[in-house]
Amino acid sequence: MAGYSQEHEAESWPPALYHQMPAILEYLEDHRVVVVSAAPGSGKSSVLPRCLAESGYGPVLCAQPRHFAAFVAVAKVGQEWDSDIEFTTTRQLLDRFSSQPPVLAGYGAVVIDEAHDRTLGTDVLLGMVKAALATGRMGQCKVVVCTAGGPADGMLCAFFGGAPVISSLRAAHPVEVRYSRGPVLDMAAAVADEVAAIHASQPPGDVLVFLPENADIIDVHAKLLDLPLPVSGLAVRYVHDNLPAELIDFMLNSLVPDGRRRVVLANDVAETAVLVHGITYVVDTGLVSEQPPVRISKAAAAARAAIAGFSGPGRCHRLYQQEEYDGLDEHTIPHIGQDGAAVKFALMVKRHAADGIPGFEIFDPALKPAMLKNVFGQLVNGGYLDKLGNLTDKGEREAYDED
């Protein structure tokens, strides 16, 4: 492969990953899989695919767990790279593995982003990639698996036979963390009050608010629009998974009138660093968009706070008490460890891998193959499989992870 040209001005690239590209490319010469562990905002979805394409590894296929993240990544990379870089979702990439002939052999590199999120789809995809590499279904295609650090790094290294891990955890600016003095009884009202207080008393800087559900975003949005003078000088934006494409572009890129402070209301999609530039204040409710909403981990809380320090010194306002933080899990529980996930995972494996890719292995060693066999009866009783073990129409529809 051709060496990567460093003719670009360094300031046009996020420095964290830009300076690691020579090492990444060197490892790709001798390894089929390389793990890149880099902080949010370091360029995993923009710098990395562009450098890979420019270095002769095109066309590059990049998979994101969420449709929202894939859409934003396209905009970040730029239209001039459309012929060399293609973005897709984990769900869509899973379907490509089932196609004949194996279309991934036509790519120079596949980037699997946000692997630390450990969605069910990502776990299935990792097993399929390992099997496809072993059986030659991916040709000479290289694989780069990206994480934001944490337990997944070591697991990925072991799963792919000692794959090298390149760490580029950018040092952020200092972030002051503040906690609620008492329990929060009305989340939407507390968020609105906190944003109003920041706007009234703090220097200029955009505000990012983490909320659990779309309904909460709508509720807080209405409360902020109703704020009285003098705190009405806010430009309120919002982003979530189900936002139409045309609204995503407006919410992320529309100009803010002079003298106004941008306030972005988001669920956990904002943890992927699509909003880090310009954010000085983070208001964190400490909840994640599960059903019902659950508490985040300490690692996720740290990642949310760090966004406030991406561009300069910042502040994170946690709408929960210090005692609540102390009781959080250290790391986010993978989806496969949640109640009922084994049944959904078994269905996804049946749909995407078990009958089509020899040698499929389960990524998480805590999930034993025997466990998948034990849920067969549940899938039949639920109408997902017929008595012969074949997927029903219902099984075909449900055998996907959420994007």
C-alpha positions as CSV (number, residue, x, y, z in Angstrom):
1,M,0.0,0.0,0.0
2,A,1.1,3.5,-0.6
3,G,2.4,5.5,2.3
4,Y,0.2,8.2,3.8
5,S,1.1,11.7,2.7
6,Q,1.4,14.3,5.4
7,E,1.2,17.3,3.1
8,H,-2.1,18.4,4.7
9,E,-1.8,21.1,7.3
10,A,-2.0,19.6,10.7
11,E,-4.6,22.1,11.9
12,S,-7.1,20.8,9.3
13,W,-7.2,17.4,11.0
14,P,-8.0,16.6,14.6
15,P,-4.5,16.1,16.0
16,A,-5.2,13.1,18.1
17,L,-5.8,10.6,15.3
18,Y,-3.9,12.5,12.6
19,H,-0.6,11.8,14.4
20,Q,-1.4,8.2,14.9
21,M,-2.1,7.4,11.2
22,P,1.5,6.4,10.3
23,A,1.4,3.7,13.1
24,I,-2.1,2.5,12.1
25,L,-1.0,2.1,8.5
26,E,2.2,0.3,9.5
27,Y,0.2,-2.2,11.5
28,L,-2.2,-2.7,8.7
29,E,0.7,-3.9,6.5
30,D,1.2,-7.0,8.7
31,H,-2.3,-7.5,10.3
32,R,-5.7,-8.1,9.0
33,V,-7.3,-6.4,12.0
34,V,-6.2,-3.3,13.9
35,V,-8.0,-1.8,16.9
36,V,-8.1,2.0,17.3
37,S,-8.9,3.2,20.8
38,A,-9.5,7.0,20.6
39,A,-11.5,9.5,22.5
40,P,-14.7,11.1,21.1
41,G,-13.8,13.9,18.7
42,S,-10.5,12.4,17.7
43,G,-11.5,11.7,14.1
44,K,-12.4,8.0,14.0
45,S,-15.3,8.7,11.6
46,S,-13.7,11.4,9.5
47,V,-9.9,11.5,9.6
48,L,-9.5,7.7,9.7
49,P,-11.5,6.8,6.6
50,R,-10.1,9.7,4.6
51,C,-6.5,8.6,5.4
52,L,-7.2,5.0,4.6
53,A,-8.7,5.9,1.2
54,E,-5.8,8.3,0.5
55,S,-3.3,5.6,1.4
56,G,-4.5,3.0,-1.1
57,Y,-7.0,1.1,1.1
58,G,-10.1,2.3,-0.8
59,P,-12.9,1.8,-1.3
60,V,-13.4,2.1,2.5
61,L,-16.7,0.9,4.1
62,C,-17.5,2.5,7.5
63,A,-20.2,1.0,9.7
64,Q,-21.9,2.9,12.5
65,P,-24.3,1.4,15.0
66,R,-26.8,4.2,14.5
67,H,-28.3,5.7,11.3
68,F,-27.9,9.1,12.8
69,A,-24.2,8.7,13.3
70,A,-23.8,7.4,9.7
71,F,-25.6,10.4,8.3
72,V,-23.4,12.8,10.3
73,A,-20.2,11.0,9.3
74,V,-21.0,11.5,5.6
75,A,-21.3,15.2,6.1
76,K,-18.0,15.3,8.1
77,V,-16.0,13.5,5.6
78,G,-17.1,15.6,2.6
79,Q,-18.6,15.0,-0.8
80,E,-15.3,14.8,-2.6
81,W,-14.6,11.4,-1.0
82,D,-17.9,9.8,-2.0
83,S,-16.4,7.5,-4.6
84,D,-13.8,6.1,-2.1
85,I,-15.7,6.1,1.2
86,E,-19.1,4.6,1.9
87,F,-21.0,4.9,5.2
88,T,-23.5,2.3,6.3
89,T,-25.1,1.1,9.5
90,T,-24.3,-2.1,11.4
91,R,-27.7,-3.5,10.4
92,Q,-27.1,-2.9,6.7
93,L,-23.6,-4.4,6.9
94,L,-25.0,-7.5,8.5
95,D,-27.2,-8.0,5.5
96,R,-24.2,-7.7,3.2
97,F,-22.6,-10.7,4.8
98,S,-25.5,-12.8,3.8
99,S,-25.3,-11.8,0.1
100,Q,-23.8,-13.9,-2.7
101,P,-21.1,-13.4,-3.8
102,P,-19.5,-11.9,-0.7
103,V,-19.5,-8.2,-1.6
104,L,-17.0,-7.2,1.1
105,A,-14.1,-8.7,-0.8
106,G,-14.4,-5.7,-3.1
107,Y,-13.4,-3.2,-0.4
108,G,-9.9,-2.3,0.7
109,A,-10.9,-1.7,4.3
110,V,-13.9,-2.0,6.6
111,V,-14.1,0.3,9.6
112,I,-16.4,-0.8,12.5
113,D,-17.0,2.3,14.6
114,E,-18.2,2.6,18.2
115,A,-17.5,-1.0,19.0
116,H,-17.3,-0.1,22.7
117,D,-21.1,0.5,22.7
118,R,-21.4,-3.3,22.4
119,T,-24.8,-3.3,20.7
120,L,-26.1,-6.8,19.8
121,G,-25.6,-6.0,16.2
122,T,-22.0,-5.1,16.7
123,D,-21.3,-8.3,18.7
124,V,-22.9,-10.4,15.9
125,L,-20.9,-8.4,13.3
126,L,-17.6,-9.0,15.0
127,G,-18.2,-12.8,15.0
128,M,-19.1,-12.7,11.3
129,V,-16.0,-10.7,10.5
130,K,-13.7,-13.1,12.2
131,A,-15.3,-16.1,10.4
132,A,-15.2,-14.3,7.1
133,L,-11.5,-13.5,7.4
134,A,-10.8,-17.1,8.3
135,T,-12.7,-18.5,5.3
136,G,-11.5,-15.9,2.7
137,R,-14.9,-14.4,2.2
138,M,-13.4,-10.9,2.6
139,G,-10.6,-11.3,0.1
140,Q,-7.7,-9.0,1.0
141,C,-9.9,-6.5,2.9
142,K,-8.4,-5.0,6.1
143,V,-10.5,-4.4,9.2
144,V,-10.2,-1.4,11.6
145,V,-12.3,-1.7,14.8
146,C,-12.8,1.6,16.6
147,T,-13.6,2.1,20.3
148,A,-13.5,5.0,22.8
149,G,-11.5,2.9,25.3
150,G,-12.5,0.6,28.1
151,P,-12.9,-3.2,28.5
152,A,-13.7,-3.7,24.8
153,D,-10.1,-3.0,23.8
154,G,-8.6,-6.0,25.5
155,M,-11.5,-8.2,24.4
156,L,-11.1,-7.2,20.8
157,C,-7.3,-7.8,20.9
158,A,-7.8,-11.3,22.2
159,F,-10.8,-12.1,19.9
160,F,-8.8,-11.3,16.8
161,G,-5.8,-13.3,17.8
162,G,-3.6,-10.6,19.3
163,A,-4.7,-7.7,17.0
164,P,-2.6,-4.6,17.8
165,V,-4.3,-1.7,19.7
166,I,-3.4,1.9,18.8
167,S,-4.4,4.2,21.6
168,S,-5.0,7.9,20.9
169,L,-6.9,9.1,23.9
170,R,-6.7,12.9,23.5
171,A,-6.1,14.9,26.6
172,A,-9.1,17.2,27.1
173,H,-9.1,20.6,28.7
174,P,-10.1,20.7,32.4
175,V,-13.8,20.3,33.1
176,E,-15.3,21.4,36.4
177,V,-18.0,19.0,37.6
178,R,-21.0,20.1,39.7
179,Y,-23.7,17.9,41.3
180,S,-27.2,18.6,42.4
181,R,-27.5,19.5,46.0
182,G,-30.7,17.5,46.4
183,P,-32.9,15.0,44.5
184,V,-34.4,16.0,41.1
185,L,-38.1,15.6,41.2
186,D,-39.0,17.2,37.9
187,M,-36.3,16.5,35.3
188,A,-37.6,18.8,32.6
189,A,-38.1,21.7,34.9
190,A,-34.6,21.1,36.5
191,V,-33.0,21.1,33.0
192,A,-34.7,24.3,32.0
193,D,-33.7,26.0,35.3
194,E,-30.1,24.8,34.9
195,V,-29.8,26.1,31.4
196,A,-31.4,29.4,32.4
197,A,-28.9,29.8,35.2
198,I,-26.0,29.0,33.0
199,H,-27.2,31.6,30.4
200,A,-27.7,34.3,33.0
201,S,-24.5,33.9,34.9
202,Q,-21.8,32.2,32.8
203,P,-19.5,33.5,29.9
204,P,-20.4,32.7,26.3
205,G,-20.3,29.0,25.3
206,D,-22.8,26.5,23.8
207,V,-24.7,24.1,26.1
208,L,-25.3,20.4,25.4
209,V,-28.1,18.7,27.4
210,F,-28.2,14.9,27.7
211,L,-31.8,13.6,28.0
212,P,-33.1,10.0,28.0
213,E,-36.0,10.0,25.5
214,N,-37.4,12.0,22.6
215,A,-40.4,12.9,24.7
216,D,-38.1,14.5,27.2
217,I,-36.4,16.5,24.5
218,I,-39.7,17.8,23.3
219,D,-40.8,18.7,26.8
220,V,-37.6,20.6,27.7
221,H,-37.6,22.3,24.3
222,A,-41.1,23.7,25.0
223,K,-40.0,24.9,28.5
224,L,-36.9,26.7,27.1
225,L,-39.0,28.4,24.4
226,D,-41.3,29.7,27.2
227,L,-38.5,31.2,29.3
228,P,-39.1,34.9,30.1
229,L,-36.6,37.7,29.5
230,P,-33.7,38.2,29.9
231,V,-32.9,34.5,29.5
232,S,-34.8,34.2,26.2
233,G,-31.7,34.8,24.1
234,L,-31.3,31.1,23.4
235,A,-31.0,29.3,20.0
236,V,-32.5,25.9,20.9
237,R,-31.7,22.9,18.8
238,Y,-32.3,19.2,19.3
239,V,-31.1,15.9,17.9
240,H,-32.2,12.3,18.3
241,D,-32.2,9.0,16.5
242,N,-35.4,9.5,14.6
243,L,-34.8,13.0,13.3
244,P,-35.3,13.3,9.5
245,A,-32.2,14.0,7.4
246,E,-33.1,17.5,6.5
247,L,-33.6,18.4,10.2
248,I,-30.3,16.8,11.2
249,D,-28.5,19.2,8.9
250,F,-30.4,22.2,10.2
251,M,-30.0,21.3,13.9
252,L,-26.2,20.7,13.6
253,N,-25.2,23.3,11.0
254,S,-27.6,26.2,11.0
255,L,-26.2,29.6,12.0
256,V,-27.0,30.9,15.5
257,P,-28.0,34.6,15.5
258,D,-25.5,37.0,17.0
259,G,-25.8,37.4,20.7
260,R,-27.6,34.1,21.3
261,R,-26.3,31.0,23.0
262,R,-26.8,27.7,21.3
263,V,-28.5,25.0,23.4
264,V,-28.6,21.5,22.0
265,L,-31.0,18.9,23.5
266,A,-30.0,15.4,22.7
267,N,-30.2,11.8,23.8
268,D,-27.1,9.5,23.9
269,V,-26.4,9.9,20.2
270,A,-24.4,13.0,21.3
271,E,-21.9,10.8,23.0
272,T,-20.4,10.1,19.5
273,A,-18.9,13.6,19.5
274,V,-20.9,14.9,16.6
275,L,-21.6,18.1,18.7
276,V,-18.3,18.6,20.6
277,H,-17.1,21.8,18.7
278,G,-18.2,24.9,20.5
279,I,-19.7,23.1,23.6
280,T,-18.6,24.6,26.8
281,Y,-21.3,23.5,29.2
282,V,-22.8,20.0,29.5
283,V,-26.0,19.4,31.5
284,D,-26.2,15.6,32.2
285,T,-29.4,14.0,33.5
286,G,-27.4,10.8,34.1
287,L,-30.0,8.7,32.1
288,V,-29.6,6.7,28.9
289,S,-32.3,6.0,26.3
290,E,-33.3,2.5,27.3
291,Q,-36.9,1.3,28.0
292,P,-37.4,2.3,30.8
293,P,-34.5,4.8,31.0
294,V,-31.6,3.6,33.2
295,R,-28.7,5.2,34.9
296,I,-25.5,5.7,32.9
297,S,-22.1,4.2,34.1
298,K,-19.2,6.2,35.5
299,A,-17.4,5.7,32.3
300,A,-20.3,7.2,30.3
301,A,-20.6,10.1,32.7
302,A,-16.9,10.9,32.2
303,A,-17.3,10.8,28.5
304,R,-20.2,13.1,28.6
305,A,-18.4,15.6,30.8
306,A,-15.3,15.5,28.6
307,I,-17.3,17.0,25.7
308,A,-17.4,20.3,27.7
309,G,-13.6,20.3,27.6
310,F,-13.0,19.5,24.0
311,S,-12.5,23.0,22.7
312,G,-11.4,24.6,26.0
313,P,-12.0,24.6,29.7
314,G,-15.6,23.7,30.5
315,R,-18.2,22.8,33.1
316,C,-20.4,19.8,33.5
317,H,-23.7,20.1,35.5
318,R,-24.8,16.7,36.7
319,L,-28.5,16.7,37.6
320,Y,-27.9,14.0,40.2
321,Q,-26.2,13.9,43.6
322,Q,-22.6,12.9,44.3
323,E,-24.0,9.9,46.3
324,E,-25.9,8.7,43.2
325,Y,-22.7,9.0,41.1
326,D,-20.8,6.9,43.6
327,G,-23.3,4.1,43.2
328,L,-23.1,3.9,39.4
329,D,-21.5,0.9,37.7
330,E,-17.9,1.5,36.6
331,H,-18.6,0.6,32.9
332,T,-21.7,0.4,30.8
333,I,-23.2,-3.1,30.8
334,P,-23.1,-4.5,27.2
335,H,-26.5,-5.1,25.6
336,I,-25.8,-8.9,25.7
337,G,-25.7,-8.7,29.5
338,Q,-29.2,-7.1,29.8
339,D,-32.4,-9.0,30.6
340,G,-33.8,-10.9,27.6
341,A,-30.9,-10.1,25.3
342,A,-29.8,-13.7,24.8
343,V,-33.1,-14.5,23.0
344,K,-32.7,-11.5,20.7
345,F,-29.0,-12.3,20.1
346,A,-29.8,-15.9,19.2
347,L,-32.4,-14.7,16.7
348,M,-29.9,-12.3,15.1
349,V,-27.3,-15.1,14.9
350,K,-29.9,-17.4,13.3
351,R,-30.8,-14.7,10.8
352,H,-27.4,-13.4,9.9
353,A,-24.7,-16.0,10.6
354,A,-25.4,-19.5,11.9
355,D,-26.5,-21.0,8.6
356,G,-24.4,-18.9,6.2
357,I,-20.9,-18.5,7.7
358,P,-18.9,-21.5,8.9
359,G,-16.8,-20.9,12.0
360,F,-18.9,-18.2,13.5
361,E,-17.7,-17.4,17.1
362,I,-19.4,-15.5,19.9
363,F,-17.5,-12.3,20.8
364,D,-18.4,-12.2,24.5
365,P,-16.9,-15.2,26.3
366,A,-19.6,-14.8,29.0
367,L,-22.2,-16.0,26.5
368,K,-21.7,-19.7,26.1
369,P,-22.9,-21.4,22.8
370,A,-25.0,-23.7,24.9
371,M,-27.0,-20.7,26.0
372,L,-28.1,-20.0,22.5
373,K,-29.3,-23.5,22.0
374,N,-31.3,-23.3,25.2
375,V,-33.4,-20.4,23.9
376,F,-34.5,-22.4,20.8
377,G,-37.8,-23.3,22.5
378,Q,-38.5,-19.6,23.4
379,L,-38.0,-18.6,19.8
380,V,-40.4,-21.3,18.6
381,N,-43.0,-20.4,21.3
382,G,-42.7,-16.7,20.4
383,G,-43.4,-17.4,16.7
384,Y,-39.9,-16.4,15.5
385,L,-38.9,-19.9,14.4
386,D,-41.1,-22.8,13.1
387,K,-40.7,-26.3,14.5
388,L,-38.0,-27.1,12.0
389,G,-35.9,-24.2,13.2
390,N,-36.5,-21.9,10.2
391,L,-37.2,-18.2,10.6
392,T,-40.8,-17.2,10.3
393,D,-41.9,-13.9,8.7
394,K,-42.0,-12.5,12.2
395,G,-38.5,-13.7,12.9
396,E,-37.2,-12.1,9.7
397,R,-38.6,-8.8,10.8
398,E,-37.4,-8.9,14.4
399,A,-33.9,-10.2,13.8
400,Y,-32.2,-6.8,13.8
401,D,-30.6,-4.6,16.4
402,E,-31.8,-1.0,16.6
403,D,-29.9,1.6,14.7
